[in-house]
Amino acid sequence: MIPKDNRFQSDPDGILADSDHLLDGWQVAAPDPSDRFDVARLTQLLRAHEDAGRGWAGASVDDVLVEVSEQGLRMRENVVVRDPEGTIRAWGSVHDRAAGRMMFVHVVERDLEDKIADSCSRLLFEWAEEQARAVGAARGLETQQIDTGAFAGDQRQADWLSGAGFRKVRSWWQMKRPVEPDEISLVPDPDEWEARGARFRLVDREGGALPDEEDLRAVHDVLEQAFTDHFNSFEETYAEFLHRLREDPGHRWNHWWLAELVDDVPEGLEAPAGRAPAVGALVGTVSESSSGPDASYVSYIGVVDAARGRGVAKGLLNTVIADAARRGRRSVGLEVDADSSTHAHRLYESMGWRTKYVTESWHRHVPVTEPVEESVDE
């Protein structure tokens, strides 16, 4: 059963049954997350998409389940395009990420002949446009952004996106650095340490319980403040933020850090009574591997303006590297905006990160309501 807070249309056939792009004998429907064949096929399609786009595949069944499981459907909707034999040939997923921003996954089988592939692609775009109108209307918006991506150099995907009215708006460097065992000594203790008036620590947590809510809210608040002026920043509620990050297959509470100022605190920085003001946060995850040591990944790192220039970002990065070293991880990855006004890539490069591949953001803005043509009386 789809939860109440899903704002999408749940019947793909109701959107696409009369589409000019639906081939004779083909069908559109929602995938069945309880059907292992559906999940396996979606995983196969996604891995082939990655392999064609960047040269290797990394997606797993868990990545697919983030999109199609009952929990995922709280904020998502999916459609698959099946050929006359029932085989899934294309898959679309939309994610109500934040007010005004809808993420869109667009995957079409790589071995289809061009004419059929084009039809499948157009079906996915048509479906996504209607879903954008649905979620935008539910949120009371006039315009809904569709945010989707492509691997740099994937010309087939780029051609489809530009043909559907999307515009490439940003490039992202996907960076990685190796981790050496002796780098555990980069910080005194990855769980908690201090330097230059700043304390770096894991979010408070007792046993297997949920972390301290004030700590989790502090992480959310820091990241919201840190990214306010960044590209395509949309306000995300605490509940949306927490739900989304806990969905990540690599989510681990012991990969969430806060940075607090304990000395020389600038005026204007506030904190609950008895607590030091939080000025930085890093949310990490684990990237599991079946062929060798796992890796760590920096999903988010942010520092509020009032604390920049005090080594907070570097301290958080050294902390996650040291933590990876003590866990026997092989590397730490992260993503950086190629056009960032803060030039964050300079810090990452100085600390050993190098670009492994490049992705692109493509946007389209959809009017939530169709314009009404005015009649002219003769």
N, C-alpha and C positions, 0 to 999 in steps of 0.2 A: 504494500500500500504506500502511495506517495505521501510524504508528510505534508502538513498544512502549509508550511512556509515555502513550498515550491511554487514559484510564480509563472512557470512555463505552461504551454499547452502540452498535454500528455498524449495526444492522439496524432501521431505522424500522418496516418492515412487521411485524417480530417484536413490536414494542411496540403497534402501532396497528391491526393487521389486523382484530381483533375489536372495535374501539372502536364504541360506540353513536353516535359523532359523525361517523363516516366515511360520507359520502353514497354512495348507489348509483352505481357507475360511476367514482367518484373513487379516486385512488391516493395513497399516501404513499411517498416514497423519498428517498434522499440526492441532492442536486444533483450534476451532473457538472461539475467545474471545467474540464475540457478542452473542454466544449461551449460555444462562444461564445454560442449562443442562450440557454442556461441562465444564463450570467453576465450577459448583457445584460438578461434578464428580471428577475433579482434586483436589478440596479442600478436598473431602472425602478421596481420595487416600493418599494425603499428610498427613492428620490428622491421618489416620490409620498407616502410616509409622512412624510418630512420637510416637504414642501411643505404638507401638510394640518395638520401639527402646529405649525409655527412660521412658515409663510408663504413659505418658499423652500427650495430643495433644494441640498445641497452635496456629497452622496455621489458617488463615482466608482467605476469598475470596480475600481480598486486597493483601495478600502475593502471591496468585496465579496470580493475575492481574499484579504484578510486572514482572512476567516472560512472560506472554502471550499477554499483551495488545499491542496496536500499539506503544505506547511510549516505552514499554519494548523491542520491536522488533528492536529498533534502534541498540542494541548491543547484541541481543539474537536470538535464533532460538529454536523451539520446535517440538517434535514428540510425537504422541500417538499411541498405539497399540490397535486396536479394534478387538473384537471377531466377529464371524459370525453374531451375532445379533446386532452388532454396539456398544456394551458397551466398554468403555475404560478400559483396564486392566493394562496398563503400560504407564508411562510418562517420557520423557527425555527432559531436557532443557540445553542448552549451553549458556554461557555468555562470550563474548569477554571482559574480565575484564581489561587487560593491555597487552602490547606487550610481548608475550611469555607465558601468563597465561590465560588459558581458564577454567572457572568454569563449572562443570557438575552436574546436578541434575538427580538422577537415582531412580525412584520410581516404584515398581512393587506391584500389589495387594497382600495382605497378605493371602487371602483365596484360591489362586490358587493352584492346585495340583503341586507338585514339577517339573514334566516334562514340563508342560506348563509355569510355572514361569521361569524356566531356559531358555526356548526359548525366552520369552519376554526380559529377562535380556540380553541375548546375542545380540538381535536385538538393544537394546539401546546402548550397548558398540560398536557395529559395526557402528552405526550411528554417535556416538560421535567421533570415530576415524577418520571417513571421514570428519567430521566437523572440527576436529583439523587440518587436512591437508589443508582444505580450508582456514581457518582463518590464519594459519601459512604462507601459500603461499601469501595471500593478504598482509600480513605484511612483507614479504620478509625474513622469518626465515627459518633456516634449520631444527630446531626441535621445536615442540610445546608441551608445558606441558598441561596435563589435570589434573585439581585439583578438586577432589571430596571428599565427607566426609561420615562418618558413626557415629552412636552412639556407644560408647564403650559398648561391650557386645552384639551387634547385630550380631550374628554369621552368619546368612544368608547373610547379606550384606557383611561382611568381606570375606566370602568364595567366593562370586561372584567377588569381587574386586581383590582378590589375583589370582583367576582363570583367570581373564582377563588381568593379567600382571601389576596390580597396586601394589604399595608398601606403607605400612603404614609408614609415615614419621614424624608425630607429634601428640601429644595429647593436648587438650585444656580444661582447667577447666572453666566451666560456673558457675560463682559465683554470689551470691546475698547477700545483707544485708538489714535488715529491716530499716525503717525510722520512727523516733519518732517525734511528733509535735514540741517538744522543740528544735529539732536540727536546726530549722530555725536560731537559735542564733550562729551557728558554724562560720558564717561570718557576718560582719556588714550589708551587702546588696548583695545578689547574683548577682544583675545587675552590680555592680562595687564596688570594695574595694581594699585597698592596705595593704601590710605588707612586711617587710624585703626588701624593695626596689623593690618590684614587684607589678604591678597593674593587677587585674583580672577583666575582663569586658566582657559583651556580645558584639558580633560583632555589629558595628554601623548600625542602621537601622531607617529609617524615615517612620512612619505609616505602611502601608501594602506593602511598596516597597521592592524590592530586596535589601539585605544588601550592604553596601559599598564594591565595588569590591576590593579595596586594602586590606580590612579586610579578605575577602574570599580568596584572593591569599595568604595572610599571613598565614591563617589556613592551606592551601594546602602546602605551602613551609615548615612550621614547621613540619608537619606530614611526608612529604617526607624526610626531613633531619633526623628526629627522628628515622625513621624506615629503613634507608638505610642499616644498618648492621644486621637487624633482619631477622629471618627465612623467606625464600620465598618472599623477598621484590622485587617487580617489579615496575619500574617507571611508574607512572600513570599521564597522562597530566591533567592540570587544568580542561579542558573541560570534560574529562572522569570522573574525581573525582566529579565534581559538578553535572553532570547528574546522576551518580550512587547514590549519597547520597540523591538527591532530589526525587528519585524513592521510597525510603523507606516509607512505609505507616505511620511510626511514625515520619517522618521528621517534625521538627519545627525550624524555624530560631532562636527563642528565647531559644534554647537549645545549641547554639554554643558560646563557650567562647574562648577568647584569654588571654594569660598571657604575660605581657610586663615588661621589666626592666626599671625602672625610676630612679634608683640610682645605683652607683657602677657598671657601665656597662663594662664588659670585652672588651679588644681590639679585633677587628675582627668582632664584631657583628654590622651589618649594618642595616639601616632602611631608608625609604624614608624621605626626608627633613621634619622636623617638627613633626616626629612621633618617638615614643619610639620603640626599637627593640622588635619584637615578639619572645618569646623563648618557649612558651608552647601553646597548643591548646587542647580543649576538644569538641568533637562533640557528643551531646546527642540526644536521641529520646524518644518518649513516647510509652510505651507498653499498649495499651488500653485493658480494661477488661470489660466483660459483667456481671461479678459476684461480683464485688467489686471495690475498688479504683484502679486507673491506677498505673503503675509503670514507673520509669525512667530507661533509659538504656544508658550506656556509649559505644557508637559505636567506638570511637577513643579517646585516650589520648596520647599525645606525648610531650616530652621536649627535646630541642636541647642539645647536649653534653656540650656546654659552660655554661649552666645554671643549670646543675644537681647539687644536693647537697644544693640547696637554698630553698627547700620547695615548689617548683613550682608545682610538681605533687600533693602533698598533698593539696596545696591550691586550685587547680582545683577540686579535689575530694570533699573537704569540700564545695566548691561552689555548685556542682551539688547535694550534699546531702541536703544542706540548701534550694536550689531551690525546690527540691522534697518535703521537709517538708512544705514549704509555699503553695505548690499546693495540699497538702493533699494526696500525693502519698504514697503507702504502702511499696515500696522498690526501691532499685537501683541495677541493674544488670550490669555485664560486663564479658568479656572473657579474659583469660590470658593464654599465652603460658606456658605449664607445664615445658618446658625446657629452659625458657628464661634466657639468660646470665645476664640480669639485676636483676633477682630474684624479679620481680615486685610483685609476689604473697605475698611476705613478708609484703610489704606496705599495700596491700589490706587486708590481714588477720589482721594486727594490727589495721585497721580501721573498723573491723567488718564484712568483707566479708567472706562467707563460700561457698565451692564448692557444687553445687546442682546436677550437672551431668557432664559427660565428653564426649567430641566429639573427633573425629579423622580426620586427613587429610590423604588422600591417593593420590599418584601421579603416573602418567605414562607419559613418554616422547615419543612422536610419531614423527618419521622422516617425514618431510613434503613431501618429494619425495621418492618414492619407489626405492631401489637400483636396478641398471640395471645389469642383469646377462651378463657377458662377454662370448662371444662364442669363442671356441678354435678350430682353424683350424687343421684338421688332416693332 
